[in-house]
Amino acid sequence: MAKLWDKGYELDAVVERFTVGRDHILDRELIPADAMASIAHARMLARVGIIPDGEAAAIERELRTIAADALRREIAIERADEDGHTVIEARLIERLGDAGKKVHTGRSRNDQVTAATRLYTRAALLDISNAGRRLVELLLRRAQEEARTVMPGRTHLQIAMLSTFGLWLASWAEQLLDDLELLAAVADLNDRSPLGSAASYGTPLPLDREFVADLLGFRGIQNNVLAVQHSRGVLDGRIAEALAGVSTTLGRMAQDLIIFSLPEIGYVRLPEDLCSGSSIMPQKRNPDILELLRARAGTVDGYATQCRNVVRSLPSGYNRDLQDTKEPLMRALAAVEESLIVSETLVSRLTPDRDRMRGALNSEVFATDYAYRLVEEGVPFREAYRRAAAEYRDQAMPDPDEALDRRRSTGTPGTLNLEAARDRLAAVGTRSQAIANRHDAAVAALLGEGVTLRPQSE
Ligand code: ARG
């Protein structure tokens, strides 16, 4: 297939392998999104009178077939094709002749790849937000069930004060809500149309950028055409960073569960079918799922670092370096979505051993409570602290349920205030739904009812 920039010479094979990199593989994921953006672009070209309506309609029909083929994974991109944009344009020209040769009018691959990436990312972030919110909801539901399941809370990993399994579960729900709110902020930055920025400086054609943005369901255009190119890579990095926040939370939750499920501790049990065995030690049931959730936090953070370092000192305007932020972004999206889905299985199937948790309580856990009892009797805190340090071992352990009832201020083990988290969950859901409504309507209008932008996983 001829390259888009073909001027009658062959690229050196070693250079071609190097410059194409993994684009011919990655772009397979982006073809439906690329086709969608091209349909909007063609409709706009017809509207402003640059191409005839009939040609735009023919381009649109062919692009819909291309998207459908790509979703079934029936479109191949060879290294010699260079990228998905080339394959799409070549097929349009093969099927439509001159009409196909007009689709690239007023566009560069630079705004084309950014548009496709943003649409693909928008779809992926919506799926991630859905999975994230399902997990938060599950954590909150389980927190409610375990609101009175007393256990030792730890600091420095050592036994500290009275806690509940409910407090622990809800804490991860609330941390995930922080992560999802940050993700919603980067989703808003992503949700702007780059089209019309062309190579970095716009074009002298009367392109209607707002019309294209509207067709694609973006909340608007990204205004400055040069800023569009500057945000590529930077935005990829910010999205990956926000995703790393999610995977960090999941990794830390997993770390606690590794400890909680140690046979010596035994606060929770993992069902057998979630654990792998050892090839040598017959007795082993290993929490590999938890360890890999922990590892993914570092991996995803690495993707963010990769994006940040690629753009760190680029001069203004498009630079080919930006191609190298595509893969880390796509990998970060895939890794976090998978981690959320796995975490949902994990959290739904954990069995707490309530007796083991309760049995781990001892007078140490209540040393601080003892100091506060003295405070309530009028002893100044610092004095009560010293007395409690000397005396707590000799005190009868208080009734944990009564001790729990005494914790009445908001957000404490006795008063989880799960409603506050539920309100935030609803708000983050509303925000995501607003994007989803625009996204789904645009995909349906341009590619067809029931079409998604993400090819089935291989
Ligand atoms: N694969 C390229 C990228 O991701 C497509 C854009 C190529 N543009 C160019 N001017 N060579 O950036």
Boltz pocket constraint, residues with backbone or C-beta under 6 A from the ligand:
constraints:
  - pocket:
      binder: B
      contacts: [[A, 23], [A, 82], [A, 83], [A, 109], [A, 110], [A, 113], [A, 318], [A, 319], [A, 320], [A, 322], [A, 323], [A, 324], [A, 326]]
      max_distance: 6.0
